Amino acid sequence: MGKKNRYSDAELEEFREIIKDKLDRAKKDYELLKSSIMNSDGNDVSDTSPTFKVLEEGAATLSKEEAGRMAQRQMSFIQHLQSALVRIENKTYGICRETGQLIPKERLRAVPHATLSIDAKNSQK
């Protein structure tokens, strides 16, 4: 029996479930980050004393900037997961884009949006 050149439909279905679970959690995290940036929960500095207001505003600005960066990273992660779902539909999921070999299942379970095998990833450094 030769080497497999793609994962079976059953294996792809397993990965689809893993990705959908991660995608749901990632979207929830993104919404939390977005709401913290927009202060939609009403948690602002309007009720603090004037003495600490300047410090609070500075911390809030820093926190919003950090939350903004985290939200951008989260959106990128969501897009990678969505692309992985498209690759599952196309039956190209789990194939290293550099070597054309199957990415090991262990790697895909840990990083379900991976498009490179460990060897290919390490050779890019």
VEXROLO-573459 format. One record per residue (C-alpha): residue number from 1; residue in three letters; x, y, z. Coordinates in steps of 0.05 Angstrom, whole numbers, plus 5000, padded with zeros to 4 digits. Each point is the difference from the previous one (the first is absolute). Example, Ala and Ser with C-alpha at 12.3 -4.5 7.8 and 13.67 -1.06 7.14 Angstrom:
REM residues 2
> 1;ALA;5246;4910;5156
> 2;SER;5027;5069;4987
END
This chain:
REM residues 125
> 1;MET;5000;5000;5000
> 2;GLY;5028;5068;4980
> 3;LYS;5001;5064;5039
> 4;LYS;4934;5036;5008
> 5;ASN;4995;5065;4962
> 6;ARG;4940;5027;5039
> 7;TYR;4960;4986;5062
> 8;SER;4937;4958;4995
> 9;ASP;4931;5031;5004
> 10;ALA;4992;4973;5071
> 11;GLU;5067;5031;5021
> 12;LEU;4981;5066;4968
> 13;GLU;4934;4998;5038
> 14;GLU;5039;4992;5066
> 15;PHE;5042;5061;4982
> 16;ARG;4938;5039;4980
> 17;GLU;4971;4989;5070
> 18;ILE;5065;5022;5033
> 19;ILE;5002;5062;4957
> 20;LYS;4927;5018;5010
> 21;ASP;5010;4995;5075
> 22;LYS;5061;5045;4998
> 23;LEU;4965;5048;4954
> 24;ASP;4940;5007;5046
> 25;ARG;5046;5014;5059
> 26;ALA;5042;5049;4959
> 27;LYS;4939;5038;4978
> 28;LYS;4975;5006;5072
> 29;ASP;5069;5025;5022
> 30;TYR;5000;5050;4943
> 31;GLU;4932;5027;5020
> 32;LEU;5025;5008;5072
> 33;LEU;5061;5038;4977
> 34;LYS;4958;5043;4954
> 35;SER;4951;5017;5055
> 36;SER;5058;5018;5047
> 37;ILE;5027;5048;4948
> 38;MET;4933;5032;4989
> 39;ASN;4985;5003;5074
> 40;SER;4932;4970;4985
> 41;ASP;4997;4971;5070
> 42;GLY;4998;5070;5030
> 43;ASN;5064;4990;5039
> 44;ASP;5032;5069;4993
> 45;VAL;5034;5051;5044
> 46;SER;4940;5046;5010
> 47;ASP;4989;4976;5071
> 48;THR;5072;5008;5025
> 49;SER;5025;5058;5042
> 50;PRO;5036;5057;4963
> 51;THR;5066;4983;5034
> 52;PHE;5004;4933;4966
> 53;LYS;4964;5017;4936
> 54;VAL;5063;5017;4961
> 55;LEU;5033;4935;5020
> 56;GLU;4937;4961;4984
> 57;GLU;4994;5032;4931
> 58;GLY;5073;4984;4984
> 59;ALA;4990;4928;5021
> 60;ALA;4936;4996;4960
> 61;THR;5034;5026;4938
> 62;LEU;5057;4950;5008
> 63;SER;4950;4944;5013
> 64;LYS;4959;5019;4938
> 65;GLU;5063;5000;4957
> 66;GLU;5020;4931;5026
> 67;ALA;4929;4975;4991
> 68;GLY;5001;5027;4929
> 69;ARG;5064;4962;4984
> 70;MET;4971;4937;5031
> 71;ALA;4935;5009;4960
> 72;GLN;5041;5006;4935
> 73;ARG;5038;4936;5016
> 74;GLN;4935;4966;5018
> 75;MET;4968;5021;4934
> 76;SER;5061;4973;4963
> 77;PHE;4993;4934;5037
> 78;ILE;4926;4997;4981
> 79;GLN;5017;5012;4927
> 80;HIS;5052;4944;5002
> 81;LEU;4950;4953;5030
> 82;GLN;4948;5019;4947
> 83;SER;5052;4987;4946
> 84;ALA;5013;4931;5030
> 85;LEU;4926;4985;4994
> 86;VAL;5003;5018;4926
> 87;ARG;5060;4953;4992
> 88;ILE;4959;4945;5032
> 89;GLU;4944;5013;4950
> 90;ASN;5051;4997;4943
> 91;LYS;5031;4938;5031
> 92;THR;5068;5033;5001
> 93;TYR;5002;5008;5075
> 94;GLY;5062;4973;5035
> 95;ILE;5045;5002;4940
> 96;CYS;5064;5040;5010
> 97;ARG;5003;5057;4950
> 98;GLU;5076;4994;4995
> 99;THR;5012;4925;4996
> 100;GLY;4932;4974;4977
> 101;GLN;5004;4947;5054
> 102;LEU;4947;4988;5053
> 103;ILE;5009;5041;5063
> 104;PRO;4999;4952;5060
> 105;LYS;4934;4995;5036
> 106;GLU;5032;5019;5067
> 107;ARG;5021;5067;4970
> 108;LEU;4932;5013;4970
> 109;ARG;4965;4984;5066
> 110;ALA;5045;5050;5035
> 111;VAL;5000;5052;4945
> 112;PRO;4939;4984;4956
> 113;HIS;5013;5058;4953
> 114;ALA;5071;4978;4984
> 115;THR;5020;5000;4927
> 116;LEU;5072;4978;5010
> 117;SER;5031;4938;5030
> 118;ILE;5050;5010;5056
> 119;ASP;5059;4988;4953
> 120;ALA;4974;5051;4950
> 121;LYS;4986;5050;5056
> 122;ASN;5070;4991;5029
> 123;SER;5034;5008;4931
> 124;GLN;4967;5069;4993
> 125;LYS;5039;5027;5060
END
